[in-house]
Amino acid sequence: MSVCFPQFLKTNAIAVFVVFVMSMMSGIALAQDDTPTRVPPPKAQVALDKINAEIRDLSESLKASSGDQKDAIQFRLFNKNNELRDVIGSAVESNDLPKDMLIEQVRFQQKYTEGAKTYLEDKLKTVGEQFNSAKAENKLSILNTYSEVQDYLNATFNAAWQNLMWLNKLGVQDESGEAQFEVLVAKNLRLTSASIEYFNQQVEAINSQLASAPEGDKAALQTSQLVLKQRIGIETESLRNLIVLGDDVGLETSEYKRQVFSVTGNITQDILDSKVLISLLSYWWSAAVDWLGDNAPQQLFQVFIFILILFVTRAVVKLVRKIVTKAVHNKNLKLSHLMQNFFVSMSGNIVWIIGIMVGLSQIGLNLAPILTGFGIAGVIIGFALQDTLSNFAAGMMLLIYRPFDVGDFVFAGGVDGKVSHMSLVNTTIRTFDNQIIIVPNSKIWGDVIKNVTHERTRRVDMVFGIGYGDDLLKAESVLHEIIEAHPAVLKSPEPNIRVHTLNTSSVDFIVRPWVKTDDYWDVYWDVTKEVKLRFDKEGISIPFPQQDVHLHMVDKLKSESNA
């Protein structure tokens, strides 16, 4: 029985108990001296005589000691008994001592173990009463003492079974002792299992109270929960020890192994036992049936309410989107397509979120941890998606300031073309050669934006040149006729036609008519074509860059004479 001296064994009662046991040990030693069956091997006999002599001396010292000195002697006595058991166990295995002497030693160990078990059970009961009457803040310290007593009692059970095994090896069949031990183990298995079940129910009750208790009461409930979990741990360890002994004596322990697995969740080789596995599955099935019997009607009703709330939310989302769509398309508001889509989408999403939250609350889900988790996840995702959030922020700025809208021809982010789609993250631009280019909003907002079609009217800037020898006034008159004759040119603002530059090889006119934005390129191309045709018809030249080269011929003889 390998146990150390616990701190709780500091009473006069245990001192009397130890003296009684040690006196029995002294009797064993005297009996050995009077039983010269055969001369034992020197090593085992010397060890046995030495330990028995030390036990007698310690027992005598215990009578005259007090205080810390008595505690120290008690510690030595328990250790010496463990040494004695080690010698006995070695002798039983190797037959180093006479069989009669070993049988007598084991018999006295049985008496010692029985006395220790009775004392420890009484001590455990006393500590339990102190625990039940103690205040909540003192229960944890008492629980440490309780754990020490229980550990020592578990070791005592192991020692009792070891004593029976020693007798079997020595040829003594103690059927009565084995039967009593089997009954004792079965009884303690039932009691320990019932204690674990009771403490588990207490923990579940406290968990239910914590869910709805005010903040001021949670500290006391959490302390009680901690105490109960420690008690479950102590009892579970004791149950494990008893299961091993139950297997040794042939008891059916599959249900207890199932309980240990259910409490701890630790997968061991016992789970591979078919009986344990069947017991575990049966327990789960029974628990599921009981849960369905108790909670199925309420749970089904809550699920029905949840689904009903989702259907109602869906209808409300459609209604809200219709209302918001009609509102944002009001011409008086002059909202961009991006902002219109944003409001419509956000209104629907907000209604969905509210509906789902209400539905989850109806099925008994606590939303506080979920919202807290969303907050923490939002921070983590924010760090992971910095670029995306930058694009989102730029999209919000585009939504607010509206530098362009869907359908506008723009030069933005290094790309020019027609805006075909906008979102809060990126903008899709269709180029003039029908390519689709998706540009991140952060790149657009951080660069120059040129919106070509934002205004309803545009000025077409053209330059036409005539030769220096052509009639200036006639050319100006022709240009006025061409511009005024084109149906797409606006009367107001008036077109501007002026002699602009006396260039190196031409006299340049600027021609700047105003047109609707959609007619820009049609007017540009039509006027350019018509100018060429009319100038040719009127005999007005359109010069092009040219260079005159003049060659001067010099008389060869004159050149030679000069040379």
C-alpha positions in Angstrom: 0.0 0.0 0.0 2.1 2.8 -1.3 0.7 5.9 0.3 2.3 8.9 2.1 1.3 10.4 5.4 -1.4 13.0 4.8 -1.7 16.2 6.7 -5.2 15.5 8.0 -4.0 12.6 10.3 -3.1 14.9 13.2 -5.6 13.7 15.9 -5.1 11.7 19.1 -7.5 9.1 17.6 -5.1 8.2 14.8 -2.2 8.1 17.3 -4.1 5.5 19.3 -4.9 3.7 16.1 -1.2 3.6 15.0 -0.1 2.5 18.5 -2.6 -0.4 18.3 -1.4 -1.4 14.9 2.2 -1.1 15.8 1.7 -3.2 18.8 0.3 -5.9 16.5 3.4 -5.5 14.4 5.5 -6.0 17.5 3.6 -9.2 18.2 4.5 -10.3 14.7 8.1 -9.8 15.4 8.0 -11.7 18.7 6.1 -14.5 17.1 8.8 -14.7 14.5 11.4 -15.1 17.2 9.4 -18.0 18.7 8.9 -19.9 15.5 12.1 -21.4 14.3 10.6 -23.3 11.4 13.8 -23.0 9.4 16.7 -20.7 9.1 15.6 -17.9 6.7 18.0 -16.4 4.1 20.0 -13.7 5.9 19.0 -10.7 3.7 15.2 -11.0 3.9 15.3 -11.9 7.6 17.6 -9.0 8.4 15.4 -6.6 6.6 12.3 -7.8 8.3 13.9 -7.8 11.8 15.2 -4.3 11.2 11.9 -2.8 10.1 10.0 -4.5 12.9 12.6 -3.1 15.4 12.2 0.4 14.0 8.4 0.1 14.2 8.6 -0.9 17.9 10.9 2.0 18.6 8.7 4.5 16.8 5.6 3.2 18.6 7.3 3.7 22.0 8.4 7.2 20.9 4.9 8.1 19.8 3.5 7.6 23.3 5.8 10.2 24.8 5.7 12.7 21.9 3.4 15.7 21.1 2.8 18.5 18.6 4.9 18.5 15.5 7.1 15.8 16.9 4.2 13.4 17.1 3.2 14.2 13.5 6.7 13.4 12.3 6.7 10.1 14.1 3.3 9.2 12.6 4.7 10.0 9.2 7.6 7.6 9.9 5.3 4.9 11.1 3.2 4.9 7.9 6.3 4.9 5.8 7.8 2.0 7.7 4.6 0.0 7.2 4.9 0.6 3.5 8.5 -0.7 3.7 7.3 -3.7 5.6 4.7 -4.4 2.8 7.5 -4.1 0.2 9.6 -6.7 2.0 6.6 -9.1 2.4 5.7 -8.7 -1.3 9.3 -9.5 -2.3 9.4 -12.5 0.0 6.1 -13.9 -1.3 7.4 -13.6 -4.9 10.8 -15.2 -4.1 9.9 -17.5 -1.2 12.8 -16.1 0.8 10.9 -16.5 4.2 9.1 -19.5 5.6 5.6 -19.9 4.4 4.1 -19.9 7.9 5.9 -16.7 8.8 4.7 -15.0 5.6 1.1 -16.2 6.1 1.1 -14.7 9.6 2.6 -11.5 8.3 -0.2 -11.2 5.7 -2.9 -12.0 8.2 -1.8 -9.1 10.4 -1.6 -6.9 7.3 -5.3 -7.8 6.7 -6.2 -6.7 10.2 -4.2 -3.5 9.7 -5.9 -2.8 6.4 -9.3 -3.4 7.8 -8.7 -1.1 10.8 -7.3 1.6 8.4 -10.3 1.3 6.2 -12.8 1.7 9.0 -10.9 4.7 10.4 -10.6 6.4 7.0 -14.3 5.9 6.2 -15.2 7.5 9.5 -12.7 10.3 8.8 -14.2 10.8 5.3 -17.7 11.1 6.8 -16.4 13.7 9.3 -14.7 15.7 6.6 -17.8 15.5 4.5 -19.9 16.9 7.4 -17.4 19.8 7.8 -17.6 20.4 4.1 -21.4 20.6 4.0 -21.5 23.0 6.9 -18.6 25.2 5.8 -19.0 28.5 3.9 -18.5 28.6 0.2 -15.1 30.3 0.4 -13.8 27.6 2.8 -15.0 24.6 0.9 -12.1 24.4 -1.5 -9.5 24.1 1.3 -11.7 21.4 3.0 -12.0 19.7 -0.4 -8.2 19.2 -0.5 -8.3 17.3 2.8 -11.3 15.3 1.5 -9.2 14.4 -1.6 -6.3 13.2 0.5 -8.5 11.0 2.6 -10.1 9.5 -0.5 -6.7 8.8 -2.1 -5.6 7.0 1.1 -8.8 5.0 1.2 -8.3 4.0 -2.5 -4.8 2.8 -1.6 -6.3 0.8 1.3 -8.7 -1.0 -1.0 -5.7 -1.9 -3.3 -3.8 -3.2 -0.2 -6.7 -5.3 0.8 -6.9 -7.0 -2.6 -3.1 -7.4 -2.6 -3.3 -9.2 0.8 -5.7 -11.7 -0.8 -3.4 -12.3 -3.8 -0.5 -12.9 -1.4 -2.5 -15.5 0.4 -3.4 -17.2 -2.9 0.3 -17.4 -3.8 1.1 -18.8 -0.4 -1.5 -21.6 -1.0 -4.1 -20.2 1.3 -7.6 -19.9 -0.3 -9.5 -17.2 1.7 -12.9 -17.7 0.0 -14.7 -15.8 2.7 -12.3 -12.8 2.5 -12.6 -12.7 -1.3 -16.4 -12.9 -1.2 -16.5 -10.1 1.4 -14.1 -8.0 -0.7 -16.3 -8.5 -3.8 -19.3 -7.3 -1.9 -17.4 -4.3 -0.6 -16.1 -3.3 -4.1 -19.6 -3.7 -5.6 -21.1 -1.6 -2.9 -18.6 1.2 -3.3 -18.9 1.1 -7.1 -22.7 1.8 -6.7 -22.2 4.5 -4.1 -19.4 6.3 -6.1 -21.4 6.1 -9.3 -24.5 7.5 -7.6 -22.4 10.4 -6.2 -21.0 11.2 -9.6 -24.5 11.2 -11.1 -25.8 13.5 -8.3 -22.9 16.0 -8.7 -23.5 16.1 -12.5 -27.1 17.0 -11.9 -26.0 19.7 -9.5 -23.6 21.1 -12.1 -26.3 21.2 -14.8 -28.6 23.0 -12.4 -26.0 25.6 -11.7 -25.3 26.0 -15.4 -29.0 26.8 -15.9 -28.9 29.3 -13.1 -25.8 31.0 -14.5 -27.6 31.6 -17.8 -30.2 33.8 -16.2 -28.6 35.0 -13.0 -27.7 38.7 -12.4 -24.1 39.6 -12.5 -24.0 40.0 -8.7 -24.9 36.4 -8.1 -22.7 34.8 -10.7 -19.5 34.8 -8.6 -21.1 32.6 -5.9 -22.6 30.2 -8.5 -19.3 29.9 -10.3 -17.5 29.0 -7.0 -20.1 26.3 -6.3 -19.7 25.1 -9.9 -15.9 24.8 -9.4 -16.3 22.9 -6.1 -18.7 20.5 -7.7 -16.4 19.8 -10.6 -13.6 19.1 -8.2 -15.8 16.7 -6.3 -16.7 15.0 -9.6 -13.0 14.7 -10.3 -12.3 13.1 -6.9 -15.1 10.6 -7.2 -14.2 9.8 -10.8 -10.7 8.9 -9.8 -12.0 6.7 -7.0 -14.4 5.1 -9.5 -11.5 4.3 -11.9 -9.6 2.6 -9.0 -12.7 0.6 -8.1 -13.3 -0.4 -11.7 -9.9 -2.0 -11.8 -10.6 -3.9 -8.6 -14.0 -4.9 -9.9 -12.5 -6.4 -13.1 -10.0 -8.3 -10.9 -12.8 -9.9 -8.8 -15.0 -10.6 -11.9 -17.7 -7.9 -11.5 -19.6 -6.4 -14.5 -18.1 -2.9 -14.8 -19.1 -1.9 -18.4 -21.7 0.6 -17.2 -19.2 2.2 -14.8 -16.6 2.5 -17.6 -19.3 4.1 -19.8 -19.9 6.6 -17.0 -16.2 7.5 -16.7 -16.1 8.1 -20.4 -19.2 10.3 -20.3 -17.8 12.4 -17.5 -14.2 12.8 -18.6 -14.6 12.3 -22.4 -11.2 10.5 -22.4 -11.0 7.7 -25.0 -9.2 4.6 -23.5 -8.9 1.0 -24.6 -12.0 0.3 -22.5 -14.1 1.9 -25.2 -13.1 -0.9 -27.6 -14.9 -3.4 -25.3 -18.1 -4.5 -26.9 -20.0 -4.3 -23.7 -18.8 -0.8 -22.9 -19.6 0.3 -26.4 -23.1 -1.2 -26.3 -23.6 0.4 -22.9 -22.5 3.8 -24.2 -24.7 3.6 -27.3 -27.6 2.5 -25.1 -27.1 5.4 -22.8 -26.9 7.9 -25.7 -30.1 6.4 -27.2 -31.9 6.5 -23.9 -30.8 10.1 -23.3 -31.9 11.1 -26.8 -35.3 9.5 -26.3 -35.7 11.1 -22.9 -34.7 14.5 -24.3 -37.2 14.1 -27.2 -39.9 13.1 -24.9 -39.3 16.1 -22.6 -38.4 18.7 -25.1 -39.6 17.7 -28.6 -43.0 19.5 -28.5 -41.5 22.7 -27.2 -38.5 22.5 -29.6 -40.7 21.7 -32.6 -42.9 24.7 -31.7 -39.9 26.9 -31.4 -38.5 25.7 -34.8 -42.0 26.4 -36.3 -41.9 29.9 -34.9 -38.4 30.4 -36.3 -39.4 29.3 -39.8 -42.5 31.4 -39.6 -40.4 34.4 -38.6 -38.1 33.8 -41.6 -41.1 33.7 -44.0 -42.5 36.9 -42.5 -39.0 38.5 -42.8 -38.7 37.5 -46.4 -42.1 39.2 -47.2 -41.0 42.3 -45.3 -37.7 42.4 -47.1 -39.5 42.4 -50.5 -41.9 45.1 -49.3 -39.1 47.3 -47.9 -37.0 46.9 -51.1 -39.9 48.0 -53.2 -40.5 51.0 -51.0 -36.8 52.0 -50.9 -36.4 51.4 -54.7 -39.4 53.7 -55.4 -38.0 56.3 -53.0 -34.4 56.4 -54.3 -35.6 56.6 -57.9 -37.3 59.8 -57.2 -35.9 62.4 -59.7 -35.8 65.1 -57.0 -33.2 63.2 -55.1 -30.9 62.8 -58.1 -29.1 59.8 -56.5 -26.5 57.9 -58.4 -27.0 54.3 -59.5 -24.4 53.2 -57.0 -26.2 55.0 -54.1 -29.6 53.7 -55.3 -28.3 50.1 -55.3 -26.6 50.6 -52.0 -29.7 51.8 -50.2 -31.9 49.0 -51.7 -29.4 46.3 -50.8 -28.7 47.6 -47.3 -32.4 48.0 -46.5 -33.0 44.4 -47.4 -29.9 43.1 -45.5 -30.8 45.0 -42.4 -34.3 43.6 -42.3 -32.9 40.1 -42.8 -30.4 40.5 -40.0 -33.1 41.8 -37.6 -35.4 38.9 -38.6 -32.8 36.2 -38.1 -31.8 37.7 -34.7 -35.5 37.7 -33.6 -35.9 34.1 -34.8 -32.8 32.9 -33.0 -33.9 34.5 -29.8 -37.2 32.7 -30.1 -35.5 29.3 -30.1 -33.7 30.2 -26.9 -30.3 31.1 -28.3 -28.3 33.7 -26.3 -27.4 36.4 -28.8 -24.8 38.2 -26.5 -21.9 35.7 -27.2 -22.8 35.7 -30.9 -22.7 39.4 -31.2 -19.4 39.5 -29.2 -18.0 36.8 -31.5 -19.0 38.9 -34.5 -17.2 41.9 -33.0 -14.0 40.0 -32.5 -14.3 38.3 -35.9 -14.8 41.8 -37.4 -11.6 43.0 -36.0 -9.6 40.0 -37.2 -11.2 40.2 -40.7 -10.5 43.9 -40.8 -6.8 43.3 -40.4 -6.9 40.5 -42.9 -8.8 42.4 -45.5 -7.2 45.9 -45.3 -7.0 46.3 -49.1 -10.6 45.3 -49.5 -11.7 47.7 -46.8 -9.7 50.4 -48.5 -11.6 49.7 -51.7 -14.9 49.7 -49.7 -14.0 53.1 -48.2 -13.2 54.5 -51.7 -16.5 53.1 -52.9 -18.3 55.0 -50.2 -16.6 58.2 -51.2 -17.6 57.6 -54.8 -21.1 57.0 -53.6 -21.2 60.2 -51.6 -19.4 62.6 -54.0 -20.7 61.0 -57.3 -17.9 62.0 -59.7 -19.4 59.7 -62.3 -22.3 57.2 -62.7 -23.2 54.1 -64.6 -23.3 55.0 -68.4 -20.8 57.8 -68.2 -17.7 57.9 -70.4 -14.8 58.4 -68.0 -11.0 58.4 -67.7 -10.3 56.9 -64.3 -7.6 54.7 -62.8 -5.6 54.8 -66.0 -8.6 53.4 -68.0 -11.0 55.2 -70.3 -14.3 53.9 -71.4 -18.0 53.6 -70.4 -18.9 52.8 -66.8 -21.0 49.6 -67.1 -21.3 48.6 -63.4 -20.3 50.0 -60.0 -20.1 48.4 -56.5 -18.6 49.4 -53.2 -15.4 47.5 -54.0 -14.7 48.0 -57.7 -15.9 49.7 -60.9 -16.4 47.9 -64.2 -15.5 49.9 -67.3 -16.2 48.9 -70.9 -13.5 50.4 -73.2 -14.3 51.8 -76.7 -13.0 48.5 -78.3 -15.4 46.6 -76.1 -13.1 45.3 -73.4 -14.2 44.8 -69.8 -11.8 46.2 -67.3 -12.5 46.0 -63.5 -10.7 48.7 -61.6 -10.5 48.8 -57.7 -12.2 51.8 -56.3 -9.1 52.8 -54.2 -7.2 53.2 -57.5 -9.9 55.3 -59.0 -10.4 57.5 -56.0 -6.7 58.0 -55.5 -6.1 59.2 -59.1 -7.4 61.9 -61.5 -11.0 61.3 -62.6 -12.2 62.7 -65.9 -15.9 62.4 -66.6 -16.5 63.1 -70.3 -20.2 62.7 -70.4 -21.2 64.2 -67.0 -22.6 67.4 -68.5 -25.5 67.4 -71.0 -23.7 69.6 -73.5 -20.2 69.6 -74.8 -18.1 71.9 -77.0 -16.5 70.3 -80.1 -13.0 71.7 -80.5 -11.7 71.6 -84.1 -8.9 73.4 -86.0 -8.9 73.9 -89.8 -6.1 75.6 -91.8 -6.1 77.4 -95.2 -3.2 78.6 -97.4 -1.8 82.1 -97.2 -2.9 82.7 -100.7 -6.6 81.7 -100.1 -9.5 84.1 -99.4 -9.6 84.4 -95.6 -13.2 85.9 -95.5 -14.5 83.4 -97.9 -13.1 80.5 -95.9 -14.6 82.0 -92.7 -18.0 82.3 -94.4 -17.9 78.6 -95.6 -17.1 77.4 -92.1 -20.1 79.4 -90.7 -22.4 77.9 -93.3 -21.2 74.3 -92.5 -21.7 74.8 -88.8 -25.1 76.5 -89.0 -26.3 73.9 -91.5 -25.7 70.9 -89.2 -28.9 69.9 -87.4 -27.1 68.7 -84.2 -25.2 72.0 -83.5 -26.9 74.0 -80.8 -27.9 77.6 -81.4 -27.1 78.4 -77.8 -24.4 78.7 -76.8 -23.4 80.1 -80.1 -20.6 78.5 -82.1 -17.3 80.2 -82.0 -15.4 80.5 -85.3 -12.2 82.6 -85.3 -8.9 83.1 -87.1 -6.6 81.7 -84.5 -3.0 81.3 -85.6 -0.8 82.4 -88.5 1.1 79.2 -88.6 4.3 78.4 -90.5 2.5 77.0 -93.6 -1.2 77.8 -92.9 -3.7 80.2 -91.5 -5.6 78.3 -88.8 -9.3 78.7 -87.8 -10.7 77.4 -84.6 -14.2 76.0 -84.9 -16.0 75.4 -81.6 -19.7 74.5 -81.9 -21.8 73.3 -78.9 -23.7 70.0 -79.1 -25.5 67.6 -76.9 -23.0 65.2 -75.3 -24.5 62.2 -77.2 -23.9 64.0 -80.5 -20.3 64.9 -79.9 -18.6 62.4 -82.2 -21.3 62.6 -84.9 -20.8 66.4 -85.2 -17.0 66.1 -85.1 -16.9 63.6 -87.9 -19.6 65.3 -90.0 -18.0 68.7 -89.8 -14.6 67.5 -90.6 -15.9 65.7 -93.7 -18.0 68.6 -94.9 -15.1 71.1 -94.5 -12.9 69.0 -96.8 -15.6 68.7 -99.4 -16.6 72.4 -99.3 -13.0 73.7 -99.4 -12.3 71.6 -102.4 -15.5 72.9 -104.1 -14.7 76.5 -103.3 -11.1 76.2 -104.3 -9.8 76.7 -100.8 -6.6 74.8 -100.2 -5.9 72.9 -97.1 -2.1 73.1 -96.7 0.1 70.5 -95.3 3.6 70.8 -93.8 6.1 71.3 -96.6 9.6 72.7 -97.1 11.0 74.6 -100.1 14.6 73.9 -101.2 16.3 76.6 -103.5 19.4 75.6 -105.5 21.8 78.4 -106.6 24.0 77.7 -109.7 27.5 79.3 -109.6 29.7 79.8 -112.7 32.5 77.2 -112.6 35.2 79.5 -114.1 34.4 82.3 -111.7 34.7 79.9 -109.0 38.1 78.7 -110.1 39.5 82.2 -110.6 38.3 83.1 -107.2 40.1 80.1 -105.9 
